[in-house]
Each structure stands twice: as structure tokens, then as C-alpha cells.
């Protein structure tokens, strides 16, 4: 196919549109290949597969031939664009305005292509970023230990105490709307300190005793509602004392050992947070210094994938009609950032010849295997690594590239 058979008629960011006209010898060659492909596949009474005469093929299978001509022409064009213009589609191209004239030996069409952005990465070395690292204090350790105590707290029934704000109650209650029972609930746990309790409940229940029945009224959406609540039990939260028994249950020898363990946990968490902050600051710098367009279809696909992840994390049921279009303004910037960082790191890795090797991959697999206990877990891990080999190696290359950048910049420590 000749270079003159196509002409770029529009370019917008990563989006290209070409006008294509293939005629004469180029068309005849494509047509000949198309006929032979159809001939190799079709069957016709009285002839073996692949042996149907060409006149019968041309007469009875013209639609199949036209489809083959279209496919071959598009494939040949894409090969030519890749060879001559270094253009490779990142999603399936759109072909339209197709016209095939077998008598005039010509095919014409327009093709819309989205390609990867072309840019030379800039300013990825010799810059300065800030990294904050908070020093773990005794107060931080105290707060964490107290949160552990709160997590291990339990509810205990109280005797001869009326309901107060510090209590939890177990209650049955009935709801009446305009004098008719609308609903009832059994053995509901109610935190009397919660600000989200039904309006009127606190005033009705405070001071009541176990077994008492109280009533109160409220309005919802203009409807008069009456609540009848029976207190089955009154409980208080018991937070375990920080004694030797509790400390040993937590796996520590004594209070000093517990505090040291907690300190190490908090320091590890702070180091992880600080590392994420550092990488985010590096990414922010790279994005600010490298402007380039993105393929719109890839942005859309990334948005859809992100939205599905968000829905799963939020436990949104499939029955709930939550649509991406209602959240595009929030999801799109994240999708664009993800793609930009991926492209920038890929270009830096290419320029600096940074690659993840097979040794890197299987070294990472060995680390995973050592953390597993059963043969089935190890087998699944090995299978997963093989199935996702390309993805894992791409991620490892990105990590190597980040490490390379970190080695070439000035990291300034700061207090958090």
C-alpha cells in the first residue's frame, strides 16, 4: 500500500482522523487476498471446501468478500501508519464512510484512531520535594493503648440503676402512625450517648428502670408518630483495666514491653504514611512539569474501573442505581492523574532503560511464598504470578523508576 493512499484530515490531542483511498493495483491485491480467504472457508454444493470456482465465489459470496476487503484494507493501513508514522492505536479504531467499488477497483473510508501521547519526559531529576515524618510521642502511645482498650470493651448489665447517658439499653419498641401500628422492633441495642437517636427518645427514657414502658411522640414528613418503648435491659460499657492480665493477653511481657511494641507499630505506620506522601509529592511534580493529552477512551475506561472499585468499597448493592455520570466531576481527575503518572513513569523507564527482570519477578514470588503456610496457597500464588506476570512486572518497573527518581532528587525533611 502506498503512503499517498491516506491523508490526515484532523488531529486533536491523541485523536487522529485519516481519509483513506486505495485503488488500482493496491485494491486488486487486497481483493485477490480477500477472495482467496473467502474461498478457503466457504462450502458450496458439489465442491470441496477450498475448491469452489472463483466465478461462483464472486457471484454468491460478494458480501463476505466485501467484508474481507474492508478488514484487509484497514489492517494494511494500520501496519503502514505504524511503520511510517509510528502510530499505534490504544483502542480499536473506528472505521466509517466506507465505499467499495469493485468495478472501479477502489475502496475509500475514514478511520478514527486514538494513540498514546508522544512526549519526552522533562524535569524528573534534580528537583526538591518535602517529606514529613512525625516523631512518635508518649501521648501517641497512650492514645493507641487506650484505643486497644476501647476495642476490647464489652457491655455488662447493671442492677438498680436508672437509664442515663452513659448507658446502653436493650429495648422493644412499637411505632404508631395516626393511631395505627406501623412497625415494631425487638431487642434493639441503643447507645444513649449517640446524637443520632430518634428525637424525643432520650427525654422519654432517661431515668427509666429495667422493665419500664415509656411513650413519646414525634413528627416525620408531616406525619404524627407515637413510639412505645419497653426497656428490657440496661447495660454499661466496661473498658478493661491496663493490668498484668490484659497486657499478657495482648502478647506483651509487661507495660514497658507493650509500649515498645506499640511504638514500633506506630513508627511503621508513620513511615508508610511518609513514604506515600513522598511519592505523591514526586508525582505532583512530574505531572506539573509534563503536559500532554490523554486518549479519551482510556480515560473513560479508567473512570469506569475506578467507579466500580468505589462502589465495592462503599458496599453499594447492584440493585441501587448509582451511575458514573453523577460522579464524573470527582472520578475524572483521579482517572486522569492515574493515567498521566503511568505514562510519565513509562517514558522515564524507556529513556533510562529501567526494566524489571525475571529475577526481580521470581524474587518477589519467593518473598510471597515464604509468608504462606500450605501447599495449596503456594500453588495458587505461583499460578497468580504466572497469570498476571506482565502486570506485576509493569508495576515493578514503575517502582524501580520511582526509586531511580528518588536517587536523583533532594528530599527535604519536615515536621508534621
matplotlib code that plots the C-alpha trace (Angstrom):
import matplotlib.pyplot as plt

x = [0.0, 1.4, 1.9, -0.2, -3.3, -4.0, -4.2, -4.6, -7.6, -7.9, -5.7, -6.9, -4.7, -4.2, -7.1, -6.4, -8.7, -7.5, -9.1, -8.1, -8.4, -7.0, -7.2, -5.8, -3.0, -3.3, -7.0, -6.6, -4.0, -6.4, -9.3, -7.4, -6.4, -10.0, -11.4, -8.9, -9.7, -13.4, -12.7, -10.7, -13.7, -16.9, -18.7, -20.9, -22.8, -20.7, -17.4, -15.0, -14.1, -11.4, -12.1, -15.2, -14.6, -13.8, -16.8, -19.2, -17.3, -17.6, -21.3, -22.6, -20.3, -19.9, -20.9, -18.2, -15.6, -16.5, -16.2, -12.7, -11.7, -12.6, -10.7, -7.6, -7.6, -7.8, -5.2, -2.8, -3.4, -2.7, 0.5, 1.6, 0.8, 2.8, 5.7, 5.7, 4.1, 4.9, 1.2, -0.3, -4.0, -4.5, -8.2, -9.9, -10.1, -13.5, -14.0, -16.8, -18.0, -16.9, -17.3, -16.2, -16.4, -15.2, -15.6, -13.5, -11.2, -11.3, -12.1, -12.4, -13.1, -12.3, -10.7, -10.6, -7.6, -6.6, -2.9, -0.6, 0.6, 4.0, 6.3, 9.8, 9.7, 11.1, 12.5, 12.4, 15.8, 17.5, 14.4, 13.4, 10.5, 9.4, 8.9, 7.3, 7.9, 6.1, 8.0, 6.0, 5.4, 4.3, 0.9, 0.6, 1.4, -1.1, -3.8, -3.1, -3.2, -6.5, -7.9, -6.9, -8.7, -11.8, -11.8, -11.8, -14.6, -17.8, -21.3, -22.4, -25.9, -26.3, -28.6, -30.7, -29.6, -31.9, -31.0, -28.5, -26.4, -23.6, -25.8, -26.8, -30.3, -31.9, -35.4, -38.5, -40.5, -43.6, -44.3, -47.8, -48.8, -52.1, -53.1, -52.3, -49.3, -46.9, -43.9, -42.3, -38.7, -37.4, -34.3, -32.7, -29.4, -29.5, -26.5, -27.9, -24.9, -25.5, -26.6, -28.4, -31.2, -34.8, -35.8, -37.7, -36.3, -33.6, -36.1, -38.6, -36.1, -33.6, -34.4, -36.4, -35.7, -35.5, -39.0, -40.5, -42.6, -42.3, -44.1, -43.1, -44.3, -42.6, -43.3, -41.8, -42.6, -45.7, -47.0, -47.7, -45.8, -46.1, -43.5, -44.0, -40.7, -40.1, -36.7, -35.6, -32.1, -29.7, -26.0, -22.8, -19.6, -16.7, -13.3, -10.6, -8.1, -4.5, -3.4, -0.9, -3.6, -4.8, -1.2, -0.3, -3.5, -2.0, 1.2, 3.4, 5.6, 4.8, 3.8, 7.2, 7.2, 3.7, 4.7, 7.7, 5.6, 3.1, 5.8, 7.2, 3.7, 3.1, 6.6, 6.0, 2.6, 4.2, 7.0, 4.4, 2.4, 5.5, 6.6, 3.2, 3.4, 6.8, 5.7, 2.6, 4.8, 7.1, 4.1, 2.7, 6.0, 6.1, 2.6, 3.1, 6.2, 4.9, 1.8, 0.3, -3.1, -4.7, -6.7, -10.3, -11.4, -8.7, -9.7, -13.3, -12.3, -10.2, -13.1, -15.4, -12.9, -12.4, -16.1, -16.6, -13.9, -15.5, -18.9, -17.5, -15.7, -18.9, -20.9, -23.3, -25.8, -26.3, -30.0, -29.1, -29.0, -25.8, -24.4, -21.0, -22.4, -23.5, -19.9, -17.8, -16.5, -14.9, -13.8, -12.4, -9.5, -8.3, -8.5, -6.5, -3.9, -3.5, -3.0, -0.6, 1.6, 1.6, 2.6, 5.3, 6.9, 6.8, 8.6, 11.2, 11.8, 12.2, 14.6, 16.7, 16.5, 14.9, 13.3, 12.0, 13.7, 12.6, 14.9, 13.0, 9.7, 10.7, 12.5, 9.2, 7.4, 9.9, 9.0, 5.3, 5.8, 7.8, 4.8, 2.4, 1.7, 0.0, 0.9, -2.4, -1.7, 1.8, 0.4, -2.3, 0.4, 2.6, -0.4, -1.4, 2.1, 2.1, -1.3, -0.5, 3.2, 3.0, 1.0, 3.3, 6.5, 5.0, 4.3, 7.8, 9.2, 7.2, 8.6, 12.1, 11.6, 10.3, 13.4, 15.6, 13.9, 14.3, 18.1, 18.3, 16.5, 16.8, 14.4, 13.9, 12.8, 10.0, 8.0, 4.4]
y = [0.0, 3.4, 6.3, 8.5, 6.3, 8.1, 11.7, 13.1, 15.4, 16.0, 15.9, 16.7, 15.6, 11.9, 11.6, 11.3, 11.0, 9.8, 9.9, 6.7, 5.9, 2.6, 2.0, 0.2, -2.3, -1.9, -2.6, -5.6, -7.1, -6.7, -8.0, -11.1, -11.9, -11.4, -13.8, -16.5, -16.1, -16.5, -19.4, -21.2, -21.1, -21.4, -24.5, -25.0, -28.0, -30.2, -28.8, -29.5, -26.7, -24.6, -25.8, -23.7, -22.0, -18.2, -17.2, -18.9, -17.3, -13.8, -14.4, -15.9, -14.6, -11.0, -9.7, -11.9, -10.7, -7.0, -7.7, -9.2, -6.4, -3.9, -5.8, -6.3, -2.7, -1.4, -3.9, -2.9, 0.8, 0.4, -1.5, 1.3, 4.0, 2.2, 1.8, 5.3, 7.5, 5.5, 5.4, 2.5, 2.5, 2.1, 1.1, -0.4, 2.2, 3.4, 3.0, 4.8, 6.3, 3.1, 2.9, -0.1, -0.1, -3.4, -2.2, 0.9, -1.1, 1.2, 1.4, 4.6, 5.1, 7.3, 6.0, 7.5, 6.4, 7.1, 6.8, 7.0, 10.5, 11.3, 13.4, 13.5, 13.4, 16.5, 17.6, 14.2, 14.7, 17.5, 18.8, 19.1, 17.5, 17.7, 14.6, 14.9, 12.4, 12.7, 11.7, 9.2, 10.6, 9.1, 10.7, 8.8, 5.6, 6.3, 7.1, 3.8, 1.7, 3.4, 2.6, -1.0, -1.0, 0.6, -2.1, -4.8, -3.2, -5.2, -4.5, -5.5, -5.4, -3.0, -3.5, -0.9, 1.9, 4.1, 4.8, 7.6, 9.0, 6.6, 3.5, 1.3, -0.2, -3.3, -2.3, -3.4, -0.6, -0.1, 2.7, 4.1, 6.3, 8.2, 5.7, 2.6, 0.3, 0.9, -1.2, -2.9, -3.8, -6.3, -6.3, -3.2, -2.0, 1.7, 3.9, 6.6, 8.8, 8.8, 12.1, 10.1, 8.7, 9.3, 12.8, 12.5, 9.1, 10.4, 12.6, 9.7, 7.1, 8.9, 8.0, 4.8, 1.4, -2.1, -3.3, 0.2, 1.2, 4.8, 6.7, 9.7, 11.4, 12.9, 14.0, 12.6, 14.2, 15.8, 12.6, 12.3, 9.3, 7.7, 5.4, 2.9, 1.6, -1.2, -1.3, -5.0, -4.4, -1.6, -2.0, -0.1, -0.3, -1.9, -0.9, -3.4, -2.2, -2.0, -4.7, -7.6, -10.0, -7.7, -6.8, -10.6, -11.2, -8.6, -10.6, -8.3, -9.2, -6.0, -2.4, -1.4, -4.2, -3.2, 0.4, -0.6, -2.8, -0.1, 2.4, 0.1, -0.3, 3.5, 4.2, 1.6, 3.2, 6.7, 5.6, 4.1, 7.3, 9.4, 7.3, 7.6, 11.4, 11.5, 9.5, 11.7, 14.8, 13.4, 12.5, 16.0, 17.5, 15.2, 16.0, 19.7, 19.6, 17.3, 18.4, 16.1, 15.0, 11.6, 9.2, 9.9, 6.3, 5.2, 8.0, 6.7, 3.1, 4.2, 6.1, 3.1, 0.8, 3.4, 3.8, 0.0, -0.1, 2.8, 1.1, -2.1, -0.3, 1.5, -1.8, -0.3, -3.1, -3.8, -3.0, 0.6, 2.6, 4.6, 6.0, 7.2, 10.3, 11.7, 11.5, 12.3, 15.6, 13.6, 10.5, 12.0, 14.0, 10.8, 8.7, 11.4, 11.5, 7.7, 7.6, 10.6, 9.1, 5.7, 7.4, 9.6, 6.7, 4.5, 7.2, 7.7, 4.0, 3.8, 6.7, 5.5, 1.8, 0.8, -2.7, -5.3, -8.6, -12.2, -12.4, -9.5, -11.2, -14.6, -12.9, -11.2, -14.5, -16.1, -13.5, -14.2, -18.0, -17.7, -15.9, -18.7, -21.9, -24.5, -26.1, -25.0, -21.4, -21.6, -23.3, -20.5, -17.8, -19.3, -19.6, -16.0, -14.7, -16.5, -15.3, -11.7, -11.7, -8.8, -6.6, -7.5, -6.7, -3.4, -2.5, -3.5, -1.4, 1.6, 1.0, 0.8, 4.1, 5.8, 4.6, 5.9, 9.3, 9.3, 8.7, 11.8, 14.4, 16.2, 15.1, 17.7, 16.5, 18.4, 18.2, 17.1]
z = [0.0, -1.0, 1.5, -0.7, -0.1, 3.2, 4.4, 7.9, 8.0, 11.7, 14.8, 18.3, 21.2, 20.9, 18.4, 14.7, 11.7, 8.3, 4.9, 3.0, -0.7, -2.1, -5.8, -8.8, -8.1, -4.3, -4.5, -6.8, -4.5, -1.5, -3.5, -4.6, -1.0, 0.2, -2.5, -1.6, 2.2, 1.5, -0.9, 1.8, 4.2, 2.3, 1.2, -1.9, -3.2, -5.5, -4.4, -1.7, 0.8, -0.7, -4.3, -5.2, -8.6, -8.4, -10.6, -8.1, -5.2, -6.8, -7.6, -4.4, -1.7, -2.6, 0.9, 2.5, 0.0, 0.7, 4.5, 3.9, 1.6, 4.4, 7.1, 5.0, 3.9, 7.5, 8.7, 5.9, 6.6, 10.4, 9.5, 7.2, 9.8, 12.4, 10.0, 8.5, 11.2, 14.4, 15.2, 17.1, 18.3, 22.0, 21.4, 18.4, 15.6, 14.3, 10.6, 8.8, 5.5, 3.8, 0.0, -2.1, -5.9, -7.3, -10.9, -10.4, -8.2, -5.2, -1.6, 0.5, 4.2, 7.1, 10.2, 13.7, 15.9, 19.4, 20.1, 23.1, 23.9, 22.4, 24.7, 26.1, 29.9, 31.5, 34.9, 36.6, 38.3, 40.3, 42.0, 45.6, 47.5, 51.1, 53.2, 56.7, 59.4, 62.7, 65.8, 67.9, 71.4, 74.7, 74.1, 70.8, 72.5, 75.3, 72.8, 70.9, 74.0, 75.0, 71.6, 72.1, 75.5, 73.9, 71.1, 73.8, 75.8, 76.5, 77.7, 81.2, 82.6, 85.6, 88.6, 90.3, 88.1, 86.0, 82.4, 81.9, 79.1, 79.9, 79.3, 76.5, 76.6, 75.0, 74.1, 72.2, 70.6, 68.5, 66.1, 65.6, 62.7, 63.2, 65.8, 63.7, 64.4, 61.5, 62.7, 65.7, 66.6, 69.1, 71.3, 69.7, 71.1, 71.7, 72.7, 74.9, 74.2, 70.5, 68.9, 66.2, 68.4, 67.4, 68.6, 71.8, 72.8, 75.2, 77.2, 77.5, 78.6, 80.8, 84.4, 83.5, 85.0, 83.6, 82.6, 82.3, 79.3, 78.1, 75.3, 73.2, 70.1, 67.0, 63.5, 60.3, 56.9, 58.4, 59.9, 63.7, 65.1, 68.5, 70.0, 72.7, 74.1, 76.7, 78.4, 78.5, 79.9, 80.9, 80.2, 80.7, 78.7, 80.6, 79.4, 80.6, 83.0, 81.9, 84.3, 84.0, 82.8, 80.0, 79.0, 78.7, 76.6, 74.2, 73.9, 75.9, 79.0, 80.9, 80.3, 79.1, 76.5, 75.4, 75.0, 72.9, 70.7, 70.2, 69.4, 66.7, 65.2, 65.1, 63.7, 60.9, 60.1, 60.1, 57.8, 55.4, 55.5, 55.0, 52.0, 50.4, 50.9, 49.3, 46.3, 45.9, 46.0, 43.4, 41.2, 41.7, 40.4, 37.4, 36.4, 36.8, 34.5, 31.8, 29.9, 27.3, 26.2, 27.1, 24.9, 25.8, 25.6, 28.1, 30.4, 30.2, 30.8, 33.8, 35.2, 34.9, 36.6, 39.5, 39.9, 40.2, 42.9, 44.8, 44.7, 46.1, 48.9, 49.8, 49.6, 47.1, 46.2, 42.5, 42.9, 43.7, 40.5, 41.1, 37.8, 36.9, 35.2, 38.6, 39.9, 36.8, 38.3, 41.2, 39.4, 36.2, 37.8, 39.6, 36.4, 34.5, 37.3, 37.3, 33.5, 33.4, 36.1, 34.3, 31.0, 32.6, 34.5, 31.4, 29.3, 32.0, 32.3, 28.5, 28.4, 31.3, 30.2, 33.5, 33.4, 35.8, 35.2, 35.5, 38.6, 40.1, 39.5, 41.0, 43.8, 44.7, 44.3, 46.7, 49.4, 49.0, 49.1, 52.4, 54.0, 53.1, 55.1, 52.9, 49.6, 48.1, 49.0, 47.4, 44.3, 43.9, 44.4, 41.7, 39.3, 40.0, 39.4, 36.0, 35.0, 36.0, 35.0, 32.6, 35.1, 38.0, 36.0, 34.8, 38.4, 39.4, 36.6, 37.9, 41.4, 40.1, 38.2, 41.4, 43.2, 40.4, 40.7, 44.5, 44.0, 41.7, 43.8, 47.1, 49.8, 52.5, 55.9, 57.6, 60.8, 60.6]

ax = plt.figure().add_subplot(projection="3d")
ax.plot(x, y, z, "-o")
ax.set_aspect("equal")
plt.show()
